[in-house]
Amino acid sequence: MIGIQISGKNDRISAELFVRSISNFLNLIKEVDSVVSERRRGSVRWEIAKLEMHSPAVVEFVGNSRIATMDYSRAIEESVLDGMEQLMERPEQPQFYSYSAMQRAQGIAGVVPRVNWVQVFGDSRRASIDTRLFSNVEYIIGSETKSLGSVRGSLDAIMVHSGHEFRVWSPKSKRPITCRFAKEMLPEVKRHLKQSVDVFGQVYRNQKGEPVLVEVDSFLPLEPAKMTPSVGEMCGLVPDLYGGRSLKNYLEELRNG
């Protein structure tokens, strides 16, 4: 179970803010689902388990797995909450969050000045959301300038839910850089997963001049192409996310609490 709670000013919430918040929250869950499960359309059907329309308004979702062999619901819920908590603490892209997921999280935080408070919650914890999250995401994805250029690093993640993205882990900035590419490039991108590349295109930079997003025109592999990547490599995540454990064991631990 995962949900969102919104307290309106004067015990009222505008329909626009309510709908926008729920839409962003549900789409955030779906974005994280696609990364955790490695399935473009996600692995879980999310249904409303609870709906309270008064202030504070509450919407809870429960997941029903579309996959008979593995239920990722708990892992997705924990990953959403972990990401929101991390974005509240520091301007660093969460491991399970795509660029689009961060935009969704920022959209949730964007309603905070117009309500009393917003919280997201799971079975055992809840996180209060405030304008720090908005500012931290803005630092990560906000762009002050854009120009033609290139970035170099390790191609460490591929995400294909609401668009096609890969991350380049820059040894210079020690940060992941999101690279958006055309669908037709996907087979070649897969061939160079976990390898060093130069990426060329429109580069967006933040206030410090650090690259945060590239609209990819082309990329140049700096290593020979390898065979089709393994399931472990295609997880869509940066290295060592599971503390030395396999994805299967990691998800089983989350499910078992």
C-alpha positions as CSV (number, residue, x, y, z in Angstrom):
1,M,0.0,0.0,0.0
2,I,1.2,3.5,-0.8
3,G,-0.6,6.8,-0.6
4,I,-0.6,10.6,-0.5
5,Q,-2.3,12.9,1.9
6,I,-3.0,16.6,1.3
7,S,-4.2,19.1,3.9
8,G,-5.9,22.1,2.3
9,K,-6.1,25.7,3.7
10,N,-9.3,26.5,5.5
11,D,-10.2,22.7,5.2
12,R,-10.6,23.0,1.4
13,I,-8.5,21.8,-1.5
14,S,-9.2,23.1,-5.1
15,A,-10.2,20.4,-7.6
16,E,-7.3,21.5,-9.8
17,L,-4.6,21.0,-7.1
18,F,-6.1,17.7,-6.0
19,V,-6.3,16.2,-9.5
20,R,-2.8,17.5,-10.3
21,S,-1.3,16.0,-7.2
22,I,-2.9,12.6,-7.6
23,S,-1.9,12.4,-11.3
24,N,1.7,13.2,-10.5
25,F,1.8,10.7,-7.7
26,L,0.3,7.9,-9.7
27,N,2.6,8.6,-12.7
28,L,5.6,8.7,-10.3
29,I,4.7,5.2,-9.1
30,K,4.4,4.0,-12.7
31,E,7.7,5.5,-13.6
32,V,9.5,3.8,-10.7
33,D,7.6,0.5,-11.5
34,S,9.0,0.5,-15.0
35,V,12.6,0.9,-13.7
36,V,12.3,-1.7,-10.9
37,S,10.5,-4.3,-13.0
38,E,12.4,-3.6,-16.2
39,R,9.1,-3.5,-18.1
40,R,8.2,-0.5,-20.2
41,R,4.5,-0.6,-19.3
42,G,5.2,-1.6,-15.7
43,S,4.5,-4.8,-13.8
44,V,1.7,-3.8,-11.5
45,R,-1.9,-2.7,-11.8
46,W,-2.5,0.1,-9.3
47,E,-6.0,0.3,-7.8
48,I,-7.5,2.8,-5.3
49,A,-7.8,1.1,-1.9
50,K,-9.0,4.2,0.0
51,L,-10.3,7.6,-0.9
52,E,-11.2,10.4,1.5
53,M,-12.2,13.7,-0.1
54,H,-12.4,15.9,3.0
55,S,-9.3,17.8,4.2
56,P,-6.9,16.3,4.7
57,A,-7.7,14.3,1.5
58,V,-6.3,10.8,1.4
59,V,-5.7,8.5,-1.6
60,E,-4.2,5.1,-1.1
61,F,-3.2,2.7,-3.9
62,V,-2.7,-1.0,-3.7
63,G,-0.8,-2.9,-6.3
64,N,-1.9,-6.1,-8.1
65,S,1.0,-7.8,-10.0
66,R,0.5,-8.6,-13.7
67,I,3.3,-11.1,-13.4
68,A,2.6,-14.5,-11.9
69,T,6.2,-15.3,-11.0
70,M,7.2,-12.0,-9.2
71,D,5.3,-9.3,-7.4
72,Y,7.3,-6.1,-7.4
73,S,4.7,-4.0,-5.5
74,R,6.6,-3.8,-2.3
75,A,9.9,-3.0,-4.0
76,I,8.2,-0.2,-6.0
77,E,6.5,1.3,-2.9
78,E,9.7,1.3,-0.9
79,S,11.6,2.8,-3.9
80,V,9.1,5.6,-4.3
81,L,9.4,6.5,-0.6
82,D,13.2,6.2,-0.5
83,G,13.4,8.5,-3.5
84,M,11.1,11.2,-2.0
85,E,13.0,11.1,1.3
86,Q,16.4,11.4,-0.6
87,L,15.2,14.3,-2.7
88,M,14.1,16.1,0.5
89,E,17.6,15.7,2.0
90,R,19.9,16.5,-1.0
91,P,20.0,17.3,-4.7
92,E,20.9,13.9,-5.9
93,Q,19.0,11.7,-8.4
94,P,17.5,8.7,-6.7
95,Q,18.6,5.3,-8.1
96,F,15.2,4.2,-9.2
97,Y,14.0,7.6,-10.5
98,S,14.1,8.5,-14.2
99,Y,14.3,12.1,-15.3
100,S,10.5,12.0,-15.8
101,A,10.0,10.6,-12.3
102,M,11.9,13.5,-10.8
103,Q,9.6,15.9,-12.8
104,R,6.6,14.1,-11.2
105,A,8.1,14.4,-7.7
106,Q,8.7,18.1,-8.3
107,G,5.1,18.5,-9.5
108,I,3.9,17.1,-6.2
109,A,6.1,19.5,-4.2
110,G,5.0,22.3,-6.4
111,V,1.5,22.4,-4.8
112,V,2.9,22.8,-1.3
113,P,2.8,26.6,-1.1
114,R,-0.9,26.5,-1.9
115,V,-1.9,23.9,0.8
116,N,-1.1,23.4,4.4
117,W,1.0,20.3,3.9
118,V,1.6,17.2,1.8
119,Q,2.7,13.7,2.9
120,V,3.4,10.5,1.1
121,F,3.2,7.2,3.1
122,G,3.5,3.5,3.0
123,D,2.7,0.7,5.4
124,S,5.3,1.6,8.0
125,R,6.5,5.2,7.4
126,R,5.5,8.6,5.9
127,A,7.5,11.5,4.5
128,S,6.5,15.1,4.7
129,I,7.0,17.0,1.4
130,D,8.0,20.7,1.3
131,T,9.7,23.2,-1.0
132,R,13.1,21.7,-0.3
133,L,12.2,18.8,-2.6
134,F,11.2,21.3,-5.3
135,S,14.5,23.1,-5.0
136,N,16.6,20.0,-4.9
137,V,15.0,18.6,-8.1
138,E,15.3,22.0,-9.7
139,Y,19.1,21.8,-9.0
140,I,19.3,18.4,-10.6
141,I,17.2,19.0,-13.7
142,G,16.8,22.7,-14.0
143,S,18.7,24.3,-16.8
144,E,20.2,27.8,-17.0
145,T,21.8,27.3,-20.4
146,K,21.8,25.0,-23.3
147,S,24.2,24.6,-26.2
148,L,25.6,22.0,-28.5
149,G,28.2,19.9,-26.8
150,S,29.2,16.5,-25.4
151,V,29.6,14.6,-22.2
152,R,31.7,11.6,-21.5
153,G,31.2,8.8,-19.0
154,S,29.9,5.3,-18.4
155,L,26.6,4.3,-19.9
156,D,25.1,2.9,-16.7
157,A,21.3,2.8,-17.1
158,I,18.6,2.5,-19.7
159,M,14.9,3.5,-19.1
160,V,12.1,3.2,-21.6
161,H,8.8,3.9,-19.8
162,S,7.5,7.3,-21.0
163,G,10.5,8.0,-23.2
164,H,13.9,6.6,-24.0
165,E,16.7,7.6,-21.6
166,F,20.0,6.4,-20.5
167,R,22.3,7.8,-17.8
168,V,26.0,8.6,-18.2
169,W,27.9,8.4,-15.0
170,S,30.4,11.3,-15.2
171,P,33.8,10.7,-13.5
172,K,34.3,14.4,-13.5
173,S,31.1,15.5,-11.6
174,K,30.5,12.2,-9.9
175,R,26.9,12.6,-11.0
176,P,24.6,10.8,-13.4
177,I,23.6,12.8,-16.5
178,T,20.3,12.0,-18.2
179,C,20.5,11.4,-22.0
180,R,17.3,11.4,-24.0
181,F,17.5,9.5,-27.3
182,A,15.4,8.4,-30.2
183,K,13.8,5.0,-30.1
184,E,15.7,3.9,-33.2
185,M,19.0,4.1,-31.2
186,L,17.9,1.6,-28.6
187,P,19.6,-1.5,-30.1
188,E,23.0,0.3,-30.3
189,V,22.6,1.8,-26.8
190,K,22.0,-1.7,-25.4
191,R,25.2,-2.9,-27.1
192,H,27.3,-0.4,-25.2
193,L,25.7,-0.6,-21.7
194,K,28.3,-0.4,-18.9
195,Q,30.9,1.0,-21.4
196,S,32.5,4.4,-21.7
197,V,30.9,6.7,-24.3
198,D,31.0,10.2,-25.7
199,V,27.5,11.6,-26.1
200,F,26.9,14.5,-28.5
201,G,23.8,16.7,-28.7
202,Q,22.0,19.6,-27.0
203,V,23.5,19.9,-23.5
204,Y,21.5,21.5,-20.7
205,R,23.4,22.9,-17.8
206,N,22.4,24.0,-14.3
207,Q,23.4,27.1,-12.4
208,K,26.8,25.8,-11.6
209,G,27.5,24.9,-15.3
210,E,27.1,21.2,-14.7
211,P,25.5,19.2,-17.4
212,V,22.1,17.7,-16.3
213,L,20.5,16.6,-19.5
214,V,21.5,15.8,-23.1
215,E,19.1,15.6,-26.1
216,V,21.2,13.0,-27.9
217,D,22.1,13.4,-31.6
218,S,24.7,10.7,-31.6
219,F,27.1,8.9,-29.3
220,L,30.6,7.5,-29.8
221,P,31.5,4.2,-28.0
222,L,35.0,4.3,-26.5
223,E,35.1,0.5,-26.2
224,P,34.2,-2.3,-28.6
225,A,30.6,-3.4,-28.6
226,K,29.9,-6.4,-26.5
227,M,27.3,-9.2,-26.7
228,T,23.7,-8.6,-25.6
229,P,23.7,-7.5,-22.0
230,S,22.6,-9.8,-19.3
231,V,19.4,-9.4,-17.2
232,G,21.4,-8.0,-14.4
233,E,23.0,-5.4,-16.6
234,M,19.6,-4.4,-18.1
235,C,18.2,-3.5,-14.7
236,G,18.2,0.2,-15.6
237,L,20.2,1.2,-12.6
238,V,23.6,2.5,-11.7
239,P,26.2,0.1,-10.2
240,D,26.0,-1.6,-6.8
241,L,22.5,-0.7,-5.9
242,Y,21.8,-3.9,-4.0
243,G,24.8,-3.9,-1.6
244,G,26.3,-7.0,-3.3
245,R,23.0,-8.9,-3.4
246,S,21.2,-10.1,-6.5
247,L,18.1,-8.2,-7.7
248,K,16.0,-11.3,-6.9
249,N,17.3,-11.5,-3.3
250,Y,17.0,-7.7,-2.8
251,L,13.4,-7.7,-3.9
252,E,12.6,-10.8,-1.7
253,E,14.1,-9.0,1.3
254,L,11.9,-5.9,0.6
255,R,8.8,-8.1,0.3
256,N,9.6,-9.9,3.5
257,G,10.2,-6.7,5.4
